Amino acid sequence: MRGIGTPTVRPPGAPPHTSRMDAPRAARATWHNTTHDWANTVDVRHLAGIRRDPGRYAPGGMLHLVLEVLAYAADEAESRGGGRCRVTVHPDGSVSVVDDGRGTDTRVDDRGEVVKKPVMATKDLRFFDDEDAPKLPDGRPRRGMSTVAALSTWLVHTNRRLNGSWTQRYEHGVPVTGLQPVPGDGTTGTSVRFLPAKPLLPGDGAMVREVARLAGSWPHLRVTVDQ
């Protein structure tokens, strides 16, 4: 299993990596939706609905939001046969979750614009409206990453893929910057750092201990928790 921050290495004899950046470009409305709607960059009504009811979408507060982020890292780890993730509580009360996966799907459309899958600002088509959504390790329904973004004063999503690296900042779920390129460092993965908005409380020692305990529910994901 690769450690966080180690390069993605193609096994000997494996076919060359085909980047979506190199694929024929098409209108994003024609792209197949699996988890989010590629044609919908920001769903303002969806985000506002989450902000109006933090008790429903973040039951248990900050802990549940961290588990929502970890669930995506766990999905990625399971699809690859294993992965690692680091959760850090920072002095300002924000929390970062950094994994060693492939990075959030990012493509170029027919107009030449770089497009990241809108995981932060639109609903997860699999879970958000599903009354029988799978439960996270805290026993609460999984609703998706947009709940984390909407209930955060700010969130920074940094995304490293084989075909490029980008970062973007959100405030209360709404992007306030474009998709900004950042220098590649030879690694792939996703970093999400966020500060919860009131009335949610920031991360603390008790939350760290709960994250460490509950993260064991994902057998393919090895989670390290720092404070």
C-alpha positions, 0 to 999 in steps of 0.5 A, spaced: 500 500 500 502 506 498 503 511 503 500 518 503 504 523 498 508 517 494 507 517 487 502 513 483 507 508 479 504 504 473 506 496 474 510 494 469 507 491 463 501 495 464 498 499 458 499 507 458 495 511 462 489 514 458 488 521 461 481 524 460 485 531 458 487 527 452 480 524 450 476 527 445 472 533 448 465 533 449 460 538 452 459 536 459 452 535 458 453 529 454 458 526 460 455 520 464 453 522 471 455 517 476 455 521 483 454 528 481 451 532 475 457 534 471 452 540 467 450 543 474 456 547 477 453 550 483 446 548 486 445 554 490 438 552 492 441 545 494 446 548 499 441 553 502 437 547 504 442 544 507 444 550 511 437 551 514 437 545 517 444 543 520 441 538 525 439 534 520 445 534 515 450 534 520 447 530 526 453 530 531 456 536 528 463 536 526 464 528 527 459 527 522 462 532 517 469 528 517 466 522 516 462 524 510 469 526 507 472 520 509 467 516 506 469 518 499 476 516 501 474 510 503 470 509 496 476 510 493 481 506 497 476 500 496 476 501 488 483 500 488 484 495 493 487 499 499 489 506 501 491 511 506 488 517 509 490 523 514 486 527 518 489 533 522 485 538 527 489 545 526 489 550 531 484 554 528 479 549 529 479 547 522 480 539 519 484 537 513 482 530 510 488 528 505 488 521 502 492 518 497 487 516 491 487 518 484 484 525 485 477 528 484 475 526 476 477 532 472 476 533 465 476 538 459 470 540 456 468 542 448 470 549 450 477 547 453 475 549 460 478 544 465 472 542 469 472 538 476 466 533 478 462 538 482 462 534 488 462 540 493 457 544 490 451 539 488 448 533 491 450 526 491 445 523 486 446 516 490 445 518 497 442 525 498 435 524 496 435 517 498 431 515 504 435 508 505 442 511 504 447 507 507 449 509 514 456 512 516 460 509 522 456 514 527 449 510 525 447 517 521 445 517 513 450 518 508 448 525 504 454 527 501 460 532 500 456 538 499 453 537 506 460 539 508 461 545 504 455 548 505 456 547 513 463 550 513 465 557 513 470 556 508 473 549 505 479 548 500 479 542 496 486 541 493 486 535 487 492 532 485 491 527 479 496 524 474 494 530 468 494 536 473 493 539 480 488 544 482 485 548 488 479 551 489 476 555 495 468 555 497 465 559 502 458 556 505 458 551 499 459 556 494 465 557 490 469 563 491 475 562 486 476 558 480 479 552 479 486 554 480 492 550 477 498 548 483 504 545 481 505 538 481 509 534 486 509 527 483 503 525 488 496 524 487 490 524 492 485 529 494 485 534 500 479 537 503 480 542 509 474 546 512 472 550 518 465 548 520 460 554 521 456 556 527 452 553 530 457 547 529 463 547 534 470 546 531 474 540 531 477 538 538 480 532 542 474 528 543 472 528 536 479 526 534 478 520 539 471 518 536 474 519 528 480 514 530 475 509 533 470 509 528 474 509 522 476 502 523 469 501 520 472 502 513 477 495 512 480 498 506 482 505 508 488 506 513 486 512 517 491 516 521 489 522 526 493 528 528 492 534 533 
